[in-house]
């Protein structure tokens, strides 16, 4: 009979009467525990092959909240400082912009009031109408306000970017390159704009002026920073780019001069001619509306030229700007009527010579004698018909 240990290993043989020596390999305690517990149950089939979702616990949420609160606590002072700095920059920029724009508006209004005060004086001719003053003031004010706003807001934007520790060197370099490229590509536009700004600031011309811009001439109906609009003598509207204007002749600033050349015969009495023209000048200076358009007396400047059969007397007068042509026409009209009444002949340059008629020749209607009138003349014999020959057998 054999004795077995609980694991089924024989320990003692009754026949031999002595114990058996068995060598058992060393086994760790967890293995022994697993063996004592019995075989592990077989795993149940599962439909999911991926990792099982981890459900956050309350402790994990508390740790995340703690980390966020500590990060906010560490950086809130920096955020607050940056926000206050940006707000301060914006407030100062807005206040400075409002102050500068109001100062420019007051300056422009003062210029307009000064222009209105000099109306009717010697300087009144420089600003001839309210529309010109208004448009010029608006243009100057608009340019100055735009430039001021651009500088102030641009500086504020750069300061805000610097507050956020943004490197401005690449940005400024790119802006410089873009500015150079745009400047080369749009140089005509920049030239027109700058020329328009200086034309307006220097008051070279304005609405209502009659100017000669070289490429076109006429009355100015609109002044812009890039284009000036003119109306020609025939009613055509010309758009002249300010950059293309190389010279400007303003016929409406200050005063104008009306000049009339009167051509009379060389045999006329000069004192009598002067007296008649002086009476016309005195009459026109006392009648409406010519007394307002004439800013000075009508002057007889003397002889401009003397020819064999004519001489030219020059008459001049200082007039209101833009009224010289109408004064010249009225002077010619009145001088012609006065000369007709005084029996003074007006000529235009040298008189054409008059051809004298020669006396008629009584023999012009008589035909010249002809040799053909004499039948005995050789010419008549030569033109006589040739007689036809007589037929044969007929006696002559």
C-alpha positions, 0 to 999 in steps of 0.5 A: 500500500502506498501513501500519497501526499495530497498532491498525489506524490507517493511518499512512503512505500509499505513494502520497503518500509522506508521513505522515498527521497523525491526531488521537487523543483522550487516553485514560487509562491504565486504559482503555488497559490494559482495551482491551489486555486485550481485551473483559471476559467476560460475567457469569455468571447468579446466583440471589441478588439481595441483598448477599453475606454478609460472613464475619468474619475473625480480625482483626474478632474480635480487635478486638471482644474488645479493645473489650469488655475495655477497656469492662469494664476501665473500668467494673469498679471502678464495678460492684464498688463498687455491688455491695459497697454493696448487699451492705453495706446488705443485711447491715446491714439483716438484722442490725438486723432480727434484733437488733430482733426479738430485743429485742422478743421478750425485752421481751414475755417479761419482761412476761409474767414480770412479770404471772405474778409479780403473780398472787395479789397486789392486781394479780393481777386485772388479768391473770386467766388465762394465756390472756389473758396469752399472747394479749396478749403475742403480739398486742403482739409481732406488731405491734411486730415487723411495724412494725420489719421494715417500717421497716428493710426499707423504708429498706434498699430506698430506700437500694439504689435510691439506690445505683443512682442511681434518682431517688426523688422520683417514686417517693415522690410516687406512693407518697404519692398512693397512700397518701392514696387508700388511706387515704380508701378504707379509713379504716374498716379503718385505724380498726379496726386502730389502735383494736385496737392501742391496746386491746391495748397499754393492756390494756383487756380480754382473753380471759375478761373480761366486758365491755359494749362498747355495741353488744354485751356478753358474755365475750371469747373472742378479741381481734384487731387488727380484730375482737373476738369476744364470747359473749353470755349466750344463747350468741350470738357477736358480732363487734365491730369495734374502730373501732365501740367508743366505750366499754367497761365491763370487769366482770372487771378488779380486783374486782367487787361483789355487791349484794342488796336484801332487802325485809321488812315495816315491822313487822319488828325491824331488829336481828333482821333484821341478826342473821340476815343477819350469821349468813348472811354469817359462814357463807358466808365460811367454806365452799368455794368461796365463801371464795375468791370473796369478797374481803371480808366481807359488809357490811350497808349499812343501809336503802335505802328505807322505805315504809308497809308495807315496807323494803329492807335492802341487803347488799354484798360484794366478790368475785372478778372475774366471780363477782358474779352467782353470789355474789348468787344464793347470798346470796339463797338462804341469806337466804331460808332463814334468814328462813323459819327465823326467821319473817321474811316477805320482801315485794316492795314494798307488799302488795296489800290484802285484800278482806274478804268481806261477810255474805250477805243472807238476802233475796238469794235471795227474788224481788222482789214483782211486780204480776202476782201479783195477778189483780185488779191493772191490770197483770194485766188489761193482760196478759190475752188479748183475747177473740175476737168472737162469730159473727153470729146467735149469741145472746150 
